[in-house]
């Protein structure tokens, strides 16, 4: 749930594609089991200034809290941390449609070192925000507006006070020049911005959407005096001015970004920032090859390595620093839904129009063979778009409330998905399970496809079934080639094409592909970002995340239902119904996910003893006093 900017799928940083999700992406929601009973109360906060706002129910922490529970408020300051980044960058503007921005500036998760928002997340809660730049937040019971009172001490890094004019200016820039999925929400859902005085800003909404007050609380703040409309619209490598704890100190385009802590950072003593921002310097070194990045970690040139490759996790950490205790491997459980990572069908292509074809092709993916032979059995099969949480429809029959929501679309939902018994077919792991192949061939026959002289054709003598899968790295290529072998058994021709990141971005943005790998990340509070993924309008919007080209009216209706929910119970019902409808579309071949977060670090970097329900909160880590980084 990247509620401000559902950032484009980061090239080289995709979840589950042999890469762990970035820790910033992991730290964007909490575990619902830890929420207080008031989450189920069903009412929004009554009108009146408050220190925080929750999507459903009440914030967990009181107004007089002193620090988040997953930080060490007495963590020492100083030292440096070096992160390894995969790929490249050509911009320090993370908010526009052009360019590949550098890490650390603003990613919607933890790495908000330069740009801040009015509010910041509570990482042990599904979707709760606490005041940062604002001193208070106020919403009426119907949430048709939200008002923020700004802290008088809030400053940009050049010392200029943050005022309501900066907030209004930031909104106008994001609305008019920002990434389209963000701009569209702002254009359609915000009726006007009011600034009655320099310390007050109010957003009035055009329609009923309970999430909009929180979305506006997460809008990045830009300085009116230093960010013109013309400058904002262009890619730039000029060090930006933000209000965050760090300033850009060094830029080597495509290779390195260095941030230095601002000793005069205005919010350093606030409860929401206590225990954070402990390093004097944060460095991001870029590597073109994942193996080179790992070798740099082994050599001590990179301090932390989030691992996503089971083979390497199992066999690649036998170097001296680990056996000597200078490097540790750690596994973290989280309460986050796993989302769905899969090989996506582009239904704009005629070959994939029939849902029976898509379902049959998904049957031919032999997860058991791949997991055993490539991944040491460490992955788990994905099936739901909200897997591993109460939002998932897997293993749960639809109750009366869900069935009522799904009634207009019941014909599109197989009985086994409605009653909660459906799961992806399990093979014998041989790589050529005859039972799975036979089921797929039978289903294809019902859609008009037959094996004719060893080739799958659309009727005897008809056109052969052939399509291309576009991919970015060798890990994906291994999976695609295994899938290619399975399809070949019944005469289907899959062309595997590896492209560079720039070509992939162009083809993805214009939907110029048959299939590709994609990850729809998930949180415990899905909301407006679902419009950019699954709405009918997004199917024709270049650059949207509706890669399958799904044009299902039920998607729009169920997204509207989850956005309108007032209680957690109503919300869970709407999301489960939505999950059933998404699963029924068979928009992708479901792949797999990591059951935990895997991470290795040099012990010169230390962390709090408490881990948030969202996983490691790296923004609260620190350098061991006396430790050194090469």
N, C-alpha and C positions, 0 to 999 in steps of 0.2 A: 504494500500500500504506500505508494509514493504520492501522497495526497496533493502536494503542490505540483511537482513535475514528474509525472510518470516518465522517467528518463528513457530515451530511446534505448533499445536493447544494447547494452554496452558491448562493443566489439571486443572479443577476447575475454569478457568477464561474465559469461553466461552461466546461470545456475545449472548444475547437474550435467553439463556437457564435458565431464571430466574436469570441471572447474567448480570450486565451492562458490556459492553466492558471496558477493562482497559483504564484509561485516556491516557496512552501512546499510545494505539491503536487508540484512538479517535483523537489524535493530529497528524495525519500524512497526512492531506491534507486540503485545504481550500475551500471556497465557490466560485464557478466560477462567480457568479453574481457580486462579488466584484472586479473581475480582471479588469485591465485597458484594453482599447481598443486595445492596442498593442498585446494582447494575440491572437487576430484574424488576426494578420498581416501576418502570414504564413511563416516567415523566422526565421532561427536560428541566434543567435548572430554572427556577423562577427568576423573573426580572430582578436585577440588582447587581451592582459591581461584585465581581468575584476574582479570585486568584487563578482560577483554572476552569476548564470546561471539558465535559466528557460527551462523547457521542450518545451514549445511553447511560442513564443513571448519574451517579455523582463521582467526582474525582476521589481517588483513594487518599491522597495526602492532604492534610489540613493546611489552612493558610499560613500557619506558623511553623511549617516543616523547615528543617535546617539544611537538609541535603537529601538527595535521592538515596535509596537504600543500597544501590548497587555500585556506589563509589566509596572511596576512602577520602573523607573530607580533609584529612591531614597528610595526603600524599605529598611527597617532596617535589619541588619544582626544579627544573634544570635538565641538562643533557639533550640528547637527540634520539629520534627514532627514524629509521630509514625503511620505507616501504618499497617493494618492487611492484611495478605496474606493467601489465602486458599490453603491447601495442604502441600507440603513439598519441600525440596531441598537437593541435595547431591553433588552439584558441584558449583564452582565459575568460571567455564569456560562456557560461554554462546554460544560458537561458534562451538562446536563439536557435533557429532552424539550421544554421550553417555551422560547419566545422566540427571537430572532435575536441571537446574541452578537456582540460587537465583535471586530474583528480584533486580532491581536497578543498576545492573552492566552495562547492555546494552540490551535494548529491541527493538531498532529500532524506538521508539517513543520519549517520553520525558525522560524516566528513563535511561539516558546515563551518569550516575554520575561518573563512573570509566573509561570507555573506550570512546574515541571520534573518530570522523572521520575528514577527511580533510575539510568537509563542514557541515553546519547545515541547518535545514529546516526553511523556512518562513511559518508560520502556517496560514496565511491569503491568501495563494496562492495555486493553484492546485498542482504544483510540481516545486518549486523554491528553490535553495540552495544558501546560502551565505557563504563566506569563513570564516573558523575558524582556523584550523591548517595551511591551505594555506593562503598566502597573496593575491594571484591572481589565477585565472583559465583562461585558454585559449583553445578555440576549433576553428577549421576551419569551414567553412560554411557547409561542408559535414559531420562534426562530426566523421571523421574516426580516430581521436586521441584526447586526452585531455592532457593538460600539467598544472601541478600545481607548483607554486613557494611557498616554505614553509616560514613561518614567522621565523625570526631568534630567536625570544624570546620563541618559542614553546618548551616545556619541558615535560618530563615524571615526575611522582610524586617523583622520586628519584633525580631529578635535571638534568638528562641526556638530552641533546638536542635531538630533533626529527630531523632526517635527511632522505634524500631520500632512504638510505639503509634500514631504518626502514619500509618505505612504501613498498619497493620491497619485503622485508622479510615478511611483513604482507600479501601481495598478495599471495606469494608462500605458506604460511601456510594455508590460507583460500582455495586456489585452490586445494591443495594436501591432506589436512587433515580435512577440514571443512565440514559442513553439505552438503549433496550431492546436494541439489537444488541450493545452492550457488556455490559450487565447479564446477558444470556442466556449469553454465553460464560463470564462469571465464575461464574454460578450453576451451570452444568452441568459446568464443567471444573476448578474449584478445590474440592478436598475440604475443606481446612482451611488456616488460617493459624496459624503458630506464632511466638511471640516469646519465645524462651528468655532473652533479656536485652535491655536498652534499645538495643543496637547491632546486634541480629541479628533478621532476619525470614526465615521460610521459608514458601514456598507449596508445598503438597502437592497433586498433581493427581489427579483422579478417574479419568482415562483416559489412554491413551497418545496424546500429541499433542506432537510435537517442537518445535512453535512456542511453546507456552505459556510456557516460561522467558523468551523474548524479549518476549512480550506483557506479562508482568508487569513486566519491566524498563522498559517504556514507560508504565506506569500513572502518571497525574499524581498528584502528592503534595499533599495538602490538610492544613492545620493542625488538629489535633484541638482545640486550645484556642480556635480562632477560627472554626470551621466546624461548627456543629451540624447534625444531620440535618434539622431543620426549616428552617434557613437554606439548606442546600444544595438542597433540593427546590423552592425558589422562584426566579423570576427576580429579579434585583437589580441595581441600579446603584451599590451601595456598593463603594468601592475594595477589592478583595480582598487578602488576605495570601497571598503565595506565596513560593517560595524562589529565584525567578529574578532576573536581573540588573536588572530594571526594576520600578518601582512606578507605579501609576496616579496621575497628577498632576492631570488635568482630565478631566471628562466633560461633554459637551454631548449629551444623549440624541438619538440618531439622526443627529447631525451631526459630532461630533468626539471623538476619544479621544487624550489625550496621555500618554505614558509618559516618566518620567525615570529615568536610570541611577542605581542605588543605589551610592554611592561605597564603601559597606562590603560590597558583594556578596562573599559568602563564597568563591565558586569562581573569582574573577577570575584567579588565578594557576595554576589547574590546566591541564595540557596540553590537555585536551578543550575548554577555554574560551579558550585563548590565541589572540589575534587576532580574537575575536568581541566583540560588544557595545561597539562603538567610539563610538557617538553618545551625547552627553549627553541628547539628547531625541529620541524617535520619535513622530511625529504622524500620525494617520490622519484625513483629512478626507473626509467622505462626500458623494457627489454622486448625485442622482436620475437624471441622464441621462448616458449615456456620452460624448456630444458635449461636454457641459459639463465633464466630467472632463478630456477631452483639451484643451479650450481652457484649462483651469486649468494643465495641464502646459506648454502653449505659452507661457503668461504667466509661468511660473516659480514658480507657487504649489504645484506638485507636482514632486518631484525626479526620479521614475522612472516610466516608463510602459511596463508590459508590454503589447505590442501583440498583438491577435488578429484584426484586421481587415485582410485583404490589400489592400483598396482604399486604406485609409488608409496602410498601410505603403508602398504604391507611390506614392501621389500626395499624401499629407497632410502631409508633413514639409518643405515648401518655405518655412518661416518663417525670419526673419533669424538667430535664435539658432543654427540648424543650419548655415547657410552661413558663419557667423562662427566656428564651432567651439566654441560654448558649450554646444551639445547634440550628442551623438553617437548614431548608430544602430548597434546591435550585433546580430550573429546568432550564436547558440550552438548547437553540436551537442550532443546528449546520447545516452547509451546506453540510455535508458529505453524500454520497450515503449510503444506509442502508445495502447493500450487501444482501446475501440470507442465511438464517438459515433454515435448513430443516432436515427431516429424509431421509437419502440418501439410494438409491437402489444400491447395488453392482451388476452391470450387468455381472460380471464374473460368477454369479450364473444363471443357465438356466431359472429359474422362472421369472427373470427380463429382459430377453433379448429383449422381444417384447415391443416397446414403447407404444403400446396400453394398455398393462397390467399396465405399470407404470402410464400412464395417468389415467386409471380407479382407481387404488389404491389411487392416489392423490385426486380424487373426493370424496373419502369416509372419508376424514379428516374434521370433523365438527368444523371449527374454531369458528364460531359464538357461539356454545354451550360452547366451552372451554374458550373463551375470557370472556363470561358473567359469567360463574360459577367459574372459577379459577382465573381470572385476573382483575375483576372489570371493564371490558370493556376498559382497558387502553392500550392494545396492538393494533397494526395495522397489517393487513395481508400482508405478503410478497409475491411477485410474480416475481420481476425482480432481476437480479444480480447486478444492479446499481440503485436500487429504490430510488426515491426522488431526482433525479438529471437530468440534461440535457442528461446524457449518457443513460438513461433508454429508452427502446422501448415501455414501457407501455403507452397506450393512444395516440400513435403517429403512423400514417401510414408511412410505409417506402417510402422515396422519391426516385427519379430516381438514385441517387448515391448509396444509400443502395441497391436498387434492382440490380444494376449492380454488386456489390460485392457478392450478394447472388445468382446470377443467376445459378451458377453451383450446388447450393444446394437447389434450390427453392422447389423441390419435398418433401423435409424433413420439410418444414415450413408450418404449417396449415394456411389457408387463414386469419383466424381471428387474428393470431399473426402477419402476414405480414401487415394487414391493421390497426393494433393497437387497435382492439376492444376486444381482449382476456383478461380475468381476471379469477382468480380461482373461481370456482362455489361458490355462496353464499347460505347457507342453511337457514332453518327457525329457527335454534337454538334449535330444539327439541331434538337433539341427535339421531334422526332416521328419517331424511327427506326422504320421499319416492321418491320424484322426483330425488334427487341426487343418491339414491341407484339404482333406475331403470336405470339411464344413465350409471352408472358404470357397472351394470350387462350386459347391452346391448353391451358395448364396450368390456368387457371381452369375451362375446360370439363370437364377431368378431375375437378375438385372439384364439378361440378354447377352452375356459373355460366355463363350464356349472355347474349349481347347480344340483347335483345328490343326492337325498335323504338327502337334507339339507347340503351337503358338496360341496364346490367348487372344481371341478375336471377338469383335462385336458381331456375333452371328457367323455362320460358316461362310468363309470367303471374305468376311468383312475386314475393316481396318484392325491392325494389331494394337494391343495395349502396350503403349510405350510412353514413358515420361521421365523427367529429369529431376534430380534432387540437388539443390545448390547448398554448399556448405563451406565452412570457414577454416576448419583446422583438422589435423590428423586424427584427433579423438573422434570427431564426428565421422570422419572418413571410415574408420574401423567399423563403426556401427552401420553406416550406410552400405558398406561392402558385404557385411553379414546379411543384411536385409536383402540386398541384391541377389545373393545366392539363394535365399528362400523363395523369392519371386520367380527366379529362373526355373525352379522346379515345376512350375505350372505355365511356363511360356510367357511370362511377363518380362518386358525389357525395361530395366531401370538404369538410366544413365547417371553416373555419379560425377559431379563437377565441383572441384575445389576452386574457389575464387579468392581474391584479396578483399580486404575489408572495405575499401572504397567501392569496388564493384558490387559487393554484397549490399552495401547501403543503398546504392542506386537501384538495384533490382528489387530490394525489399520495399523501398519507398514507393515504387511504381507498381508493385505486385507483379513484376515481370519474372515469375518463376512458377514451376509446377508444384514442387515440394521444397521445404527447407526445415531446419531445426529451429525450434522456438520455445521459449519458456515464459509462461504466464505466471508470474510470482503471485503470492497470495498473502493476505493478512487476516486478522480476526475482525477487521472492519472494512470489508470491500464496499466501495461506494462509487463516486463519480468516474473513477478511472475505468470502470466497466463499460461506460459509454464509448470510450475510445477503443475498447477491445471488441465489443460485441453488438453495438447498436447497428441498426439498418443504415443510418447515415454514415457511420464509420467505414462501412464496406466500400464506399466510393470516395473516401477521403484519403488522398495520397499521404503516405507516411503514418497512417493509423496502425494500431496493433491488431486490427481485424484482418489478419493475414488470410484466414480461410475464405473471406468474402461472405460471411454469414449474413443473410438477410432474413431474419426470423422475427416476426412481430412480437412473439412471446418474449424474446430477449429484452426488448424495450419495456414491455409491460412489467416484467419481473425486476428489472433494474429500478424502475419507478417505484415498485413495491418496497424494495429494500431501502431505497432512499427515503421513503415516507414513513418507515417504521418508527414508532415512538418508544417501544420497549424492546429489550433484548430478545424476549420471546418472539415477538412479531418479526424482528430482524432475522433471527435464526431460521424461522419458518420460510421467509422469503428467499434467503440465500440457499437453503437446501432445495427448494423448488427450482431455483435458477440452476443449481448444480445438476439436477436431474435432466433439465432441458438441454444443458450444454453437453452432458455425457451422451445423451440420445442423438446428438448431431454427428457424433464420430468425426469431429473436425480434424483429428490428428491421430497418429499412431502413438498411444501413450508409452512413454519410455520408463524412466526410473528416477529415483531421488536418493540422496544421502539420508540415512536415518538420524545422523547427528552432524554437528559441526566438527570438522577436523582441523586442527591448527597446531603448528609448531612455532616455537619462539626461542630466541637466545635468552638466557636467564638474566642478562643485563637489563632486560625489559621486565618489569614486574606489573602485576595486576591486582585489583581488589580481591578479597577472599570471597565476596558474594558476587554471583553472576546473575544478571537480570534474566527474567523469563524469556527475553528475546535473544539471549545468547551473550557472547562477549561484548562488552561495551569498551571498545578500544580507545575511545576518547577520554576515558578515565584511567588509562594506564600511565606508567611513569618510568623514568630511567633509574636504575638502581644506583644509589649514591656510590661514587667511586668506580662504577662500571664505565667501560669505554666502547665506542663503536668505531671500527676502522674508518 
